[in-house]
Amino acid sequence: MSVRISVLEELYRKALAIAEAQHVSVDEVFASAFAEQVAAWERLQQRASRGSREKFLAVLDKAPDIEPEESDRLSSGRVSIPLELA
């Protein structure tokens, strides 16, 4: 099967460098990366199917509602994204 995709030039240059280093085609680099990503999604889906929202919330309820210690705070270069659990 053949699929046409558009990628950023920077990503293409990186894939080209990998292809040259590994003596394979750029198509093979992208196909391999895609296959790895699909496998990772499948593994994540498997793990998620074994999870329980109730158990997660029960564990979360045990965590103290306090500010983190200084050593556990996010560095200034990172962004904190608030999560809202329904």
N, C-alpha and C positions, 0 to 999 in steps of 0.2 A: 504494500500500500504506500502511496506517496501523499505527503501532506505538505502544504506550503505554509510557512510561518514568517512573521516579521519579528525581528529582535533588535534591540538597541545595538548600535555599532560597537560600543564598548564590550558588550557581551559576546558579540560575534568575534571580535579580536581575541578575547580570552579563549573562546572555543577553538579558534584557529591555532593559537599557541599550543593548546593542549593536544590538538590533532597532530600538529607537526612533531611535538615531543614524543607522542605515542605511536607515530607512523600509521595513523588511521585517518579517515575522512572526517570533515566537520559534521557531516550528517550522522556518522557513527557516534561522535561526541554528544550531539544533541539527543539522539535516540537513547543512548546509555543514560544520560542525565534524566530524561523523561521516565525511563523505565525505573530508575532508582526512586524518583519522586512518587510514582504510582505505588511502588512497593511500600514506601514509607507511609503513604496515606492508608494503604490497606492494613498495615500493622497498627497504626493509630486507631483505625476504625475497630479492629479486633479488640484492642485494649479498652476502648471506650465502651464496647458492648458488654464487657465484664464489669464495668463500673456501676456504682449505685449513687444517685444523687442524694438519697437519704443518708447513706454512710458518709459521703463527703461532707454534708452539712453537719452531721453529728461530730465529726472530727473538727471541723471548723469552729463549732460551738465551744470546743474545749480550749481553743487558742485564746490567750488573754487579749483583751482589747486595749493594748497599750502602744505607745510610740516605740519604734525599734531603737536598739542601742545604736550609738554613733557608728560603730563598725558595720552595722547591718543596713545603714541608710544607702539609698541610691547615690551614686556619684553625680557630680554636677553635669556630666556629659550625657546622662541618661534621662529619659522622660518617663514620668510616672503616669500610667493610664488607669483611672479609676474603673473598677468593675462593678456592675450592678447585678446581683444575683436575684433572680425572680423566684 
